[in-house]
Each structure stands twice: as structure tokens, then as C-alpha cells.
Amino acid sequence: MDKAHPTLDILISTVAPMVDSITEMMLPEREGVRYIISVQYTTDEPPVLSTQITSRTDVTTGFLQGSGLSRNRNNALRMSRADICLIADDDNRYTTEYIDTILNSWNENPDADILTFMAQSYEGEPLHPYPAPYICSQEITLKRNSIISNSIFFDERFGLGSPLLCSGEEDVFIHDARKAGLTVKFIPKVIVRTDKFTTGIRFISDRKVQITKGATFRYIYGTGNAIWRSFKEAGWYLFHKGANPFPILFNMLKGIWILQ
């Protein structure tokens, strides 16, 4: 990687109905920065893209039939050719300063394989408390060669659009990277604004999110530790949110069993 000028690919995972919204997140063309757009579609033919996208020389587009956000992210990652990749969604918003922060941080941390950052809501509020025990996808940047050479991809059993597990792909991805011996660092700087209503907010009311968290615990910590953490999680929601802990615990244990 050229220390002065690392190249950056912004990997945007989107679906056909939302593809035109990507024009709202793209900045003026900049040397060494490209947009890699992976478009999922469920119709017989891929969507027709607007000229606002196709006319740009800094955009590469690929199509993927079917569903599954992790499948889509992996498709974008395989399409990339840059030194550094930024994981992105079609509702993210960037500034020139955010891109500078990413590139400068990589120049300052050449030994890292993954750098994670901070995200804000559109209103400028932190997306969640930092530092946090979990990571959102739009906070992740990675050294492409390190990831590809170690065959680290998003586990397609997890993530929005997967048959059973609707989230957790970021935690599993980071866990796999650390297990492979890669260096992961947190940089306490903001690089993106996005929708504050993340999947985690639905945990208390969404059975599938609860099942997914149990499965994620199982994947990262093993069965015994995952069971203990599930009891602890259910208890937290009882004492801090007044929620009935038994459905939460049952669903998390079900997630542990699903991943066996």
C-alpha cells in the first residue's frame, strides 16, 4: 500500500428499489476513491441504472440475483481492487473530511488489517456509545489484501435477508478476522452519518433479532458461554427495561441451538 496515497473503494450494498438513492451519497470524483455498487434484485432481469450513476467514471456496478445482505457485501468485496475498502449501505452519507479521516488513519496505522470508526445519526448524535462491544457495518474499513488472502468474508447465514439470522454479520466478521490473527484497531473519529434506527434497537420486540443474538453469542463464545450470556442479557432487559425475560431467553437459546 502506497503510504502517501492508499486507494479506497466504498463498497455499497443495495437492492434494486433503492439503487437510485445512491446518487445522494456520492461525493465529487476524487483520485484514488471509487464506488463499488453491488445491486441485488429478485426479478427476472437486473434494474436499469440512471445515467447519474452510469456516467460516472469512478463507479463500478455489479448485479446479484436473490437476497441476503452478507451475500451482497461479499459480492462487492470480490469486485474491489483498492488497497482499502469501506463497508457502506445506500443510506449512508459522507463528506470529504470523512474520507480524509479514513485515508489519514490508514497512513497512521499501516500495521492494521481492519480499522473501525464511529458513526453518527443524520442529526449528529452518536449511533451508539463508544467504545462498544459490538460494531456496525458502516464503521468498518479493511485492508483488502489481508482479508482476501485470509479468506475472511461475511458469513452468509447472518445478516438482513438471510433465512434465519437477520443481523450479527459484523460481529462474526470481526471475530473471524481476529481468530485469523489479523490486527483490528478502533479509531475514535466519525466517518459517516446514517439512519439511527439500527437492528439492535428492535431487540426487545423482535423475536428474530433475539434468536440471532443467541446464535451470534454461540458463534463467538461457544455454547456454554453463550448460554450464560443469554441469561445475563434477558436479566438486563428485565431490570433495566421492565421486559418479560422468558421469551427473550427462550429465543436466544433457540438461536444457540440453531447454530449447533
C-alpha positions in Angstrom: 0.0 0.0 0.0 1.4 3.4 -1.0 1.7 5.3 2.3 1.0 8.7 0.7 -2.0 7.6 -1.5 -3.8 4.4 -0.5 -6.7 3.8 -2.8 -10.2 3.5 -1.4 -13.2 1.6 -2.6 -16.5 2.4 -1.0 -18.4 -0.9 -1.1 -22.1 -0.1 -1.3 -24.6 -2.9 -0.9 -28.1 -2.1 -2.2 -31.3 -3.6 -3.6 -33.0 -2.7 -6.9 -35.7 -0.4 -5.5 -33.1 1.7 -3.7 -30.4 1.9 -6.2 -31.2 5.4 -7.4 -30.8 6.8 -3.9 -27.0 6.1 -4.2 -26.6 9.3 -6.1 -27.3 11.2 -2.8 -24.3 9.6 -1.1 -21.6 10.1 -3.8 -19.2 12.9 -3.5 -17.4 14.7 -6.3 -15.0 12.5 -8.1 -11.6 12.2 -6.4 -8.4 10.4 -7.5 -8.0 7.1 -5.8 -11.5 6.8 -4.5 -14.1 4.6 -6.2 -17.7 3.4 -5.6 -18.3 -0.3 -5.9 -22.0 -0.9 -6.1 -23.5 -4.4 -5.7 -27.2 -4.4 -6.6 -29.4 -7.3 -5.6 -32.6 -7.9 -7.5 -35.4 -10.5 -7.3 -36.9 -10.0 -10.7 -36.0 -11.8 -13.9 -33.8 -9.0 -15.1 -31.5 -6.6 -13.3 -32.7 -3.0 -12.9 -31.8 -0.2 -15.4 -29.5 2.3 -13.7 -29.8 6.0 -14.0 -27.3 8.0 -16.1 -26.3 9.8 -12.9 -24.7 6.5 -11.9 -23.6 5.1 -15.2 -22.0 8.3 -16.4 -19.5 8.5 -13.6 -16.0 7.2 -14.2 -15.4 6.4 -10.6 -18.3 3.8 -10.3 -18.2 0.0 -10.8 -21.5 -1.8 -10.7 -22.3 -5.5 -10.3 -25.6 -7.3 -10.0 -26.6 -10.2 -7.8 -29.9 -12.1 -8.1 -31.5 -13.2 -4.9 -31.4 -11.9 -1.4 -29.1 -11.8 1.7 -27.1 -8.7 2.7 -24.0 -10.8 3.6 -24.1 -12.3 0.0 -24.2 -8.7 -1.3 -21.4 -7.5 0.8 -19.2 -10.4 -0.3 -20.0 -9.7 -3.9 -18.9 -6.1 -3.5 -15.7 -7.2 -1.7 -14.8 -9.6 -4.5 -15.3 -6.8 -7.1 -13.0 -4.4 -5.3 -9.4 -3.8 -6.4 -8.4 -1.0 -3.9 -5.9 -1.0 -1.0 -8.6 -0.1 1.5 -12.4 -0.9 1.5 -15.1 0.9 3.4 -18.3 -1.1 4.1 -21.3 1.0 3.2 -25.1 1.0 2.8 -27.3 3.1 0.5 -28.5 5.3 3.3 -25.0 6.4 4.4 -23.8 9.9 3.9 -20.2 11.1 3.6 -18.2 14.2 3.4 -14.7 15.0 2.0 -13.5 15.3 5.6 -14.8 11.8 6.5 -12.8 10.4 3.5 -9.7 12.3 4.6 -10.1 10.8 8.1 -10.2 7.3 6.7 -7.2 7.7 4.5 -5.1 9.6 7.1 -5.9 7.0 9.7 -4.7 4.2 7.5 -1.5 6.1 6.8 -1.0 6.4 10.6 -1.8 2.7 11.2 -0.1 0.8 8.3 0.2 -2.4 10.5 -3.5 -2.7 10.9 -5.7 -5.0 8.9 -9.1 -3.6 10.0 -9.8 -0.1 11.3 -13.2 0.6 12.8 -14.5 4.1 13.4 -17.5 6.0 14.8 -20.9 6.7 13.1 -23.4 9.4 13.8 -27.1 9.7 13.1 -28.3 12.3 10.5 -28.9 14.6 13.4 -25.3 14.3 14.6 -25.8 12.0 17.6 -23.5 9.1 18.2 -25.0 5.9 16.7 -24.3 4.1 20.0 -22.0 4.5 23.0 -18.3 4.3 22.1 -16.2 2.3 22.5 -18.8 -0.5 22.3 -18.7 -4.3 22.5 -20.3 -4.5 19.0 -19.6 -2.9 15.7 -21.9 -1.7 13.0 -21.0 -2.4 9.3 -20.7 1.2 8.3 -17.9 1.7 10.9 -15.7 -0.9 9.3 -12.8 -0.3 6.9 -10.4 -3.0 5.9 -7.2 -3.8 4.1 -8.4 -5.8 1.1 -5.4 -7.9 0.6 -5.3 -9.0 4.2 -9.0 -10.0 4.1 -8.9 -11.8 0.8 -5.6 -13.7 1.4 -7.1 -15.0 4.7 -10.5 -15.8 3.1 -12.4 -13.6 5.6 -15.8 -13.0 4.2 -19.2 -12.2 5.7 -20.9 -15.4 7.0 -23.9 -15.7 4.8 -26.0 -17.4 7.5 -26.1 -14.0 9.2 -27.5 -10.6 8.1 -30.6 -9.0 6.7 -32.3 -11.2 4.2 -30.8 -14.4 5.4 -33.3 -17.2 6.0 -32.9 -17.4 9.8 -30.5 -14.9 11.3 -31.3 -11.2 10.5 -28.1 -9.5 11.8 -24.8 -10.2 13.6 -22.7 -10.5 10.5 -20.4 -7.6 11.5 -19.6 -9.2 14.9 -19.0 -12.6 13.2 -16.8 -11.0 10.6 -14.6 -9.2 13.2 -14.4 -12.4 15.2 -13.2 -14.4 12.2 -10.6 -11.7 11.5 -9.2 -11.7 15.0 -9.2 -15.5 15.0 -7.1 -15.5 11.9 -4.6 -13.3 13.7 -5.5 -10.0 11.9 -5.0 -6.7 13.7 -8.2 -4.8 14.4 -8.0 -1.2 15.8 -10.7 1.3 16.9 -10.2 4.9 15.8 -12.4 7.3 17.8 -13.3 9.5 14.9 -16.5 9.9 12.9 -16.6 8.7 9.3 -20.3 8.5 8.4 -23.8 9.7 9.1 -26.6 7.2 8.8 -30.1 6.2 10.0 -30.1 5.8 13.8 -32.7 3.1 13.7 -30.4 0.1 13.6 -31.4 -3.6 14.0 -30.2 -3.6 17.7 -32.9 -1.1 18.6 -35.6 -3.7 17.7 -34.1 -6.3 20.1 -36.7 -6.0 22.8 -39.6 -6.5 20.4 -38.3 -8.6 17.5 -38.2 -12.4 18.1 -35.8 -12.9 15.1 -33.3 -10.4 16.4 -33.3 -12.2 19.8 -32.7 -15.6 18.0 -29.9 -14.0 16.0 -28.2 -12.7 19.1 -28.2 -16.1 20.7 -26.7 -17.6 17.5 -24.1 -14.8 17.4 -23.1 -15.5 21.0 -22.8 -19.2 20.2 -20.5 -18.5 17.2 -18.2 -16.1 19.0 -18.1 -17.5 22.5 -19.1 -21.2 22.3 -22.1 -22.9 23.7 -21.6 -22.7 27.4 -20.5 -19.1 27.4 -23.4 -18.2 25.0 -26.0 -19.7 27.4 -24.6 -17.7 30.3 -24.6 -14.5 28.3 -28.2 -15.2 27.2 -29.4 -15.4 30.8 -27.4 -12.2 31.6 -29.0 -10.4 28.6 -32.5 -11.5 29.5 -31.9 -10.3 33.0 -30.6 -7.0 31.9 -33.8 -6.3 29.9 -35.9 -7.3 32.9 -34.2 -5.0 35.4 -33.4 -2.1 33.0 -36.4 -2.2 30.6 -39.1 -4.0 32.5 -39.4 -6.6 29.8 -40.5 -10.2 30.3 -37.2 -12.1 30.3 -38.6 -15.5 29.5 -39.4 -15.0 25.8 -36.1 -13.2 25.3 -34.2 -16.1 26.9 -36.2 -18.7 25.0 -35.5 -17.1 21.7 -31.8 -16.6 22.4 -31.4 -20.2 23.5 -33.2 -21.2 20.3 -30.6 -19.2 18.4 -27.8 -21.1 20.2 -29.5 -24.4 19.2 -30.0 -23.4 15.6 -26.2 -22.8 15.1 -25.2 -26.2 16.6 
